[in-house]
Amino acid sequence: MLILRRDFLKTLAATGTLAALGKSAPAAPPGWRQFEITHQVTLQSQKTPVRVWIPVPQDALDYQKVLEMSWRSPAAASLLWEPTSRAPIISAAWLDPAMPRKIEITARVATRDRAGYSPGASPNELAEYLRPTPSSPTDGIVLAKSREIVGSRTAALDKARAIYDWIVDNTFRRAETRGCGLGNIAFMLESGDMGGKCADINSLYVGLARAAGLPARDFFGIRVADSAVSKSLGKSGEITKAQHCRAKVFIEGKGWLPVDPADVRKVILEEELAVGSENVRALRERLFGNWEMNWVGFNYARDFTLPGQKDGPIGILMYPYAESPDGAVDSLDPASFAYSIFAQEIV
């Protein structure tokens, strides 16, 4: 078993060196919550070679800290970083047909609720989160719709709020969408099909914001505890299907502002509420500028190729991803790719 301490993560990101440590994990800082998240992954394919990439939590500004990470597997496994976004990924490869295709990863993460702005963004980082990606362009119909929504507004916060309100009013959550959706925002606008899940709805926010000149990014992660805000916005214990992505927008002179229009639409659907109801109005206000951190973020990566990946690129990495000699393994098909994720709060 390999254990990584949070104090070493920045060094690891720079050098790719792994360190085995034996001390117990540090306690969460005062005012923070601490969660233990365990991935258990089993691949059914007996062909070789077969490889898996699993997204794991990262440090995030002033509201999320990785305290400890460990993994165990009969396969050779290592911690990697996606080159552009620096997304942390644990990858394992099986070369021996007789070797069990299993890996278990445990992470301890401290979080605290986000309210208002978080500082910290370099010019290079802001430039990165203005760039288009294949599934999230900023020209054509995306640019036209962004201009239509923003209108004559010039203040960054006013633009950000106008786009947020338009998303809440014009999208809907579709329960039958596989996983969290694909985030193909040009298709949504061109087809007029504004339904989907978080990776569709929040990615649409990010793309429209970027087209309006506002740096923005998706943050892909998973719910880890019940919610004090709404029964629809939390999950504890067995969280295998609790993946959720959020969005941030950068307001010049202030910092990163958290938003989550997709969760407004989730509550509207699952709790059968009217858009204009008092509860939805209150939630709409709350989720423009606040995140309840009963959720842990993995990465900001979009439209990229994993280190060592053959069948790429992929749009997002929120679920484990694997490849066998037959190509990519469907991460949403339990017959070929079985995994479970568990979370518990450490008190």
N, C-alpha and C positions, 0 to 999 in steps of 0.2 A: 504494500500500500504506500502511495506517495502522498505527502501532505505539503501543501503550500500555505504559508502564512501571508496575510494581507500586506505586511510590511515589505515583502519581497516582490510583490506583483509588478511594481514599476520597473524594478531591475530585470525581472523575467521578461517583461515586454520588450526591453531594449536588447537583451542579450540572448534570449531563448534558452538560458540555462535553467535547469531544474534543481531544486534543493529539497532534501529530505530533512524534516524537522520533527522533533519529538515532544515539544512543549504543548500544553493544552491551549486551546483557542482563547484569545482575550475576550473579556466581557464586553457587551455592547455599551457604548457611551451612555451617560445619563440622558434620559429623554428619548432614547432610541428603542426600537423593538428588535429582537434577534430571532431569525428563523433558520431552521435546518431543512435543506431541500435535498432529497435523494432521488437520483435517476437510476433505474434498473432496466437495462436494455438487453434483449436477446434477439439475435438474427436467426432465421430459420434456414437460410441457404447453406448448404454443405459444400458449395463450390469454393474454390480459392483462386486468387486472393479475394477477400471481402474486407471492406473498410467502412467504418462509421465515423461520423463527425457529430458531436453533441454540443449545442450551445450551453454556456455556463455563465453565471452572473459576472458583472464587472463593477468596479467602482464608478459612481456617477455623481459628479459635482458635490453638493453639500447635503445629499439626502440618502445615499446608499454606499455602504462600505462592505467589501468582501473580507471577512475575518479569517476564513480557513477554507481550503479546498482539498479533497482527497479522492483517490480513485483506486479501484482494484479490478484486475482482469488478468486472465491467463495470456492475453495478447499483449504485444508491445503497444503501449499507449503513451501519449505525450500531450502537453498543453501547447497549442499553437495560437497565433494571432493572424486574422485576416489582414492583409497588408494595408488596405486603404482605411478601413474603419477602425482597425485595431480590435476587432471583435474577438474575445477569448473563446476558444474552441478546444475541447478534448477529442483527440482522434485516436482510434485504435485500429490495428490491421491484423487479420488472421491469415496466416500463410500455411498452416498445418491443417489438413482436413479433419484430423481427429480432435483438434482443440475446441473446447466449448466456446460458442459465440456469445459471450456474456461480458458485460462491464457494469460496474456500479460506481456511481459518482456521488459524493456528498459535499455540499457547500453550506457554510454558515455565513449568513449575510445579516447586517444590521441596516435598518431603514428608519427614516422618520418622515412624517407627513410633509408634503410640499405645499407651501402657501406663498403665492407671489413669486417674485423673480429670484433666480439663482445666477450669481455672477460667474464669469469665467468663460471666455471665448477668444481665441487668437484670430487675427485677420485671416490666416490660412484656414482655420476651422470654419469661420463664417463663409468664406468663399466655397468651401467644400459643400456646405449645406444650402447653397444657392444653385448648384449644378443640377441639370436634369439627369435622369437615368432612363434606361429603355422602357421600364414600366411606369415611370413617373416623369413624363416630359414637361417642359415649361413653355412650349411653343404651340402653334396651331390652335386647336379647340380649347386646350387648357388655358393658354394665354388669353384667348378671347373671352372665356367665361370668367377668368379672374378679373379682367378689366371691367366686365359688365357688373360684377358683384361690388368691386371697390368703388367704381364710379369716380366722383370728384374728390374722394377722401385722400388726404395727403399724410396724415399722422399715422405712424406705424401701428400704434395700438388700435386706432379706429379701423384700419385695414384688416388687422388680425381678427377683430371682433366681428366685422361684417362677414368675413369668410366663414367664421365659426357659426354664426347664426344662419347663414345660407345652408351650410351643411346640415345642421339640425333640422331645418325646415324642409329640405328637399331630398334627403336620403331616407332609407328605411333599412332596418335589420331584417335579413332573410335567414330564418332558422335553418333551412336545409342547405345553405352554403357549406361546402366541405372545409373543415379546419377553420382557419380565420380569414379565408379568402385569398385572392391573388394580388390585389392592389394595382390592377391594370386600369389606371384612372382615365386614360384617353378612351378606352373602350366604354367605360361607364358613361362618359359625356356624349360620345358619338352615338351610342345605341339608345341613350335615354333610360337605360336600366340602372337606376340609382340604388338598387338593393345590394346587400352584401353583409359582411361582418367587419370586424375592427380593422383588418389589414386593407380593406377596401375603403371604408369610410374615413378613417384617420389618414390613410395615404392620400386620399383626395384632398383633405385639408392641407397636408404638407405640400402637395404639388401646386395647388392654387396659391398658397402663401409664397412659395418660391417664385412663381410667375409674377407675383405682385412685388417682388424685390425684397421679400422678408426671408432671411435664413430660417429654415425649418427642418425638422427631422422626425422620423418615426423612432420609437424605442420599443423593441420587441421583447416580451417577457412573459410572465406567468403570475396568476393570482396565487397567494400563499396563505390567506387567512380570510375568515368571514369579514364582512363589511359592516361598519357602524352607520353607513350612509343608506344603503339599500340592500335588501336580501339578494338582488340580482347581481351585485357587484363584488361578490366575494366567493371564496372556495377554500376549504381547509381539509387537512387529512390527505385523502387520495385526490390529487390535482392533475391527473394525466391529461384531461381535456380542458384545463383551465387557462390555456395560453391566451394572452391578450396583448395587443400593442397599443401604445399611447403616442401622443404627439407633443412636440415642443415648438415654439416659435420664438425667435430672438427679436426683442424690442431694443432698438439702439438706445444706449445710455442707461438702460435698466438691467437687461440680462435675459436669460431663458425663461419663458413663461410656459407652464404646463397647461395643456388643453386636452379634452377627451370627448369630442362630439359623438363618437361611436358609442360610448357608454350611456349617453342620454338616450340614443335610439334603442339600446338594449333594454333599458328600464321601461321605455314606452311599450315595447313589444311584450316583454315577459310579465310585466305587472298590469298590462292592459289599461294604460293610462292615455288620456288625451294630451296632445302636444301642448294645448293651452291650459292644462290643469295646474293647480297651485303647486303640486309636488314636482311636476316637470319644470315649471318656471324656476323653482328654487334650485333644482339640480342643474339646470342650464347655467344659472349664475355660478354655482359652485364649481362646475367643471371647466369654466374658463378662468384658469389661474390657480387651481388646486388639484392635487392628487392625494388620495388616501393611500398611504404606502403599506397596504396589505397585499402588495404586488412587488415583484422583483424583476428588474430589467436585465436582459441578456446583452443586447447589441443594437447598433444603429445601422447595420449593414443592409444594403440594397443592391440587387442585380450584380452579383459578383461570383467569382470562381473560388471555391475552397482550396486551401493548400493541398495539392496532390489529387484533386478531383479530376475525373476523366469526362464525365457526362454533364458538363456545365454550360453556361452559368446557371445559377438559381436566383430567384427573385428575392426571397427572404429566408432567414434561418431562425425559426422559432421552435421547430420540431427537430428531433434527431434526423439525420440524413445518412443514407448508406448507399454503397455501390458494390455489386457483385460482378462476375464476368458477364452476366446478362444485362448489365446497365444499372440505372438507378433503381433502388428499392422504394416502393410506395410507403412513405412514412405513416400514411393514414390507413394502411391495410394490415390489420392484426394477424392475418394468416401468414404473412411473410416477415413482419417486422413488429415484434412484441416489445412494448416498453411500458413502464409505469413510473409515475412521479409522485412522491409523497412530500408533504410539508408539515412541520410542527413548529410552534412557537416555543422558544427557549425562555423560560422565566426564572 
